[in-house]
Amino acid sequence: MEQTIELGSLVGFLLKAGDVVALSGQLGAGKTHFTKGIAKGQGVKDIKAVTSPSYVIVKQHTGRLPIYHFDAYRLKSADEMYEIDCVGFFWGEGISIIEWAEKVMECLPDEFIKITINILGKTSRGINVSYQGERYRNFMEEVKEKVKCLK
């Protein structure tokens, strides 16, 4: 859990206005913990306040930039994401993080960061960070360099 938050913090530190992060993984894999890390990297003072927005669909947190934290778990279709004007959030001045992004992929912009978290054991996770679109090529290089420094 701590390492998931730390990797999320590294990613969060590098995120810029308009960035979109698509989180995927099984129930209990650590998507919300990763989001806590992003919030930490963005300077959110109380990351304990970062909880899953399952029932409200989107929560806002304040760090260096606004963080829009979506949870698509309970949505029946991507149309429900459009109904809350997700595109307005995605193109805004904040960072958008979408848990259960695989359920609403058609809503996402052409370019986004994809983070997949797999449960490997009771206390171990595999985290894959990738991207869609050229916008994030340099971002990925920065992530790789920072992860090397952590080892």
VMD Tcl script that draws the C-alpha trace (Angstrom):
set ca {
  {0.00 0.00 0.00}
  {2.79 2.47 0.89}
  {4.68 1.72 -2.32}
  {1.48 2.18 -4.35}
  {1.00 5.60 -2.76}
  {4.65 6.51 -3.35}
  {4.50 5.61 -7.05}
  {1.24 7.54 -7.30}
  {2.96 10.50 -5.64}
  {5.75 10.43 -8.20}
  {3.17 10.37 -11.02}
  {1.12 13.10 -9.33}
  {4.15 15.35 -8.99}
  {4.71 15.18 -12.77}
  {1.08 15.73 -13.84}
  {0.07 19.00 -15.48}
  {-3.21 20.80 -16.14}
  {-5.39 18.87 -18.58}
  {-3.78 15.50 -17.88}
  {-6.09 12.49 -17.75}
  {-5.22 9.31 -15.83}
  {-7.19 6.13 -16.57}
  {-6.97 3.62 -13.69}
  {-7.88 -0.04 -14.17}
  {-7.66 -3.05 -11.90}
  {-9.69 -5.53 -9.92}
  {-11.76 -4.58 -6.91}
  {-9.30 -4.00 -4.07}
  {-6.26 -3.71 -6.35}
  {-5.32 -0.25 -5.08}
  {-6.78 2.28 -7.51}
  {-7.88 4.61 -4.71}
  {-4.51 4.25 -2.95}
  {-2.79 5.20 -6.20}
  {-5.11 8.22 -6.39}
  {-4.12 9.14 -2.81}
  {-0.54 9.11 -4.05}
  {-1.36 11.37 -6.99}
  {-3.04 13.75 -4.53}
  {0.06 13.65 -2.31}
  {2.28 14.43 -5.32}
  {0.01 17.37 -6.14}
  {0.32 18.75 -2.61}
  {-3.08 17.78 -1.17}
  {-2.62 18.26 2.56}
  {-4.92 15.50 3.84}
  {-4.74 12.44 1.59}
  {-6.98 10.55 4.05}
  {-9.80 12.68 2.62}
  {-9.19 11.07 -0.78}
  {-11.75 8.27 -0.84}
  {-13.55 6.43 -3.61}
  {-16.33 8.54 -5.13}
  {-18.42 5.44 -5.94}
  {-21.75 6.98 -4.96}
  {-21.20 10.55 -6.12}
  {-19.22 9.60 -9.27}
  {-16.82 12.56 -9.00}
  {-15.07 14.33 -6.13}
  {-12.80 17.34 -6.30}
  {-9.61 17.74 -4.29}
  {-7.40 20.80 -4.12}
  {-3.67 20.57 -4.62}
  {-1.38 22.63 -6.86}
  {-4.07 21.96 -9.45}
  {-7.69 20.88 -9.01}
  {-7.99 17.09 -9.01}
  {-11.19 15.56 -10.40}
  {-11.49 12.01 -9.09}
  {-14.07 9.91 -10.97}
  {-15.30 6.41 -10.19}
  {-17.09 4.65 -13.06}
  {-17.74 1.41 -11.14}
  {-21.49 1.97 -10.73}
  {-22.08 3.44 -14.18}
  {-24.13 1.41 -16.61}
  {-22.70 3.08 -19.71}
  {-20.37 5.78 -20.93}
  {-23.44 7.95 -21.53}
  {-23.64 8.51 -17.78}
  {-20.13 10.00 -17.83}
  {-21.14 12.33 -20.63}
  {-24.20 13.38 -18.59}
  {-21.93 14.83 -15.89}
  {-19.92 16.70 -18.56}
  {-16.76 14.63 -18.17}
  {-15.32 16.27 -21.28}
  {-15.51 19.67 -19.56}
  {-13.43 18.27 -16.71}
  {-10.95 16.55 -19.06}
  {-10.24 19.75 -20.99}
  {-10.22 21.95 -17.89}
  {-7.39 23.34 -15.82}
  {-7.17 20.36 -13.48}
  {-6.14 16.72 -13.49}
  {-8.76 14.03 -14.13}
  {-8.38 10.57 -12.60}
  {-10.88 7.88 -13.61}
  {-11.14 4.67 -11.60}
  {-12.67 1.76 -13.53}
  {-11.75 3.61 -16.73}
  {-12.23 0.46 -18.82}
  {-15.99 0.96 -18.39}
  {-15.94 4.41 -20.03}
  {-13.01 4.30 -22.47}
  {-15.05 5.90 -25.24}
  {-15.36 9.06 -23.10}
  {-11.63 9.52 -22.68}
  {-9.69 11.94 -24.84}
  {-7.38 10.53 -27.52}
  {-4.38 10.99 -25.24}
  {-4.20 9.79 -21.63}
  {-2.05 7.99 -19.10}
  {-3.12 4.42 -18.40}
  {-2.31 2.76 -15.10}
  {-3.22 -0.88 -14.60}
  {-2.91 -2.41 -11.15}
  {-2.92 -6.19 -10.78}
  {-3.18 -8.14 -7.56}
  {-0.18 -10.46 -7.35}
  {-0.67 -11.56 -3.74}
  {-2.24 -10.47 -0.49}
  {0.19 -7.57 -0.10}
  {1.81 -7.30 -3.53}
  {0.71 -5.51 -6.67}
  {1.95 -5.21 -10.22}
  {1.59 -1.68 -11.57}
  {1.92 -0.92 -15.26}
  {2.14 2.71 -16.37}
  {1.63 3.36 -20.07}
  {0.20 6.08 -22.27}
  {-1.98 6.72 -25.27}
  {-0.86 9.53 -27.58}
  {2.29 11.55 -28.12}
  {1.46 14.10 -25.41}
  {2.74 11.69 -22.77}
  {5.97 10.44 -24.38}
  {8.15 12.84 -22.33}
  {6.03 12.18 -19.24}
  {6.85 8.46 -19.47}
  {10.55 9.20 -19.83}
  {10.41 11.32 -16.67}
  {8.58 8.53 -14.80}
  {11.19 5.96 -15.89}
  {14.04 8.21 -14.73}
  {12.43 8.89 -11.34}
  {11.67 5.18 -10.77}
  {15.34 4.33 -11.52}
  {16.37 6.80 -8.79}
  {14.07 5.04 -6.30}
  {15.77 1.67 -6.78}
}
mol new
graphics top color blue
foreach p $ca { graphics top sphere $p radius 0.5 }
foreach p [lrange $ca 0 end-1] q [lrange $ca 1 end] { graphics top cylinder $p $q radius 0.2 }
display resetview
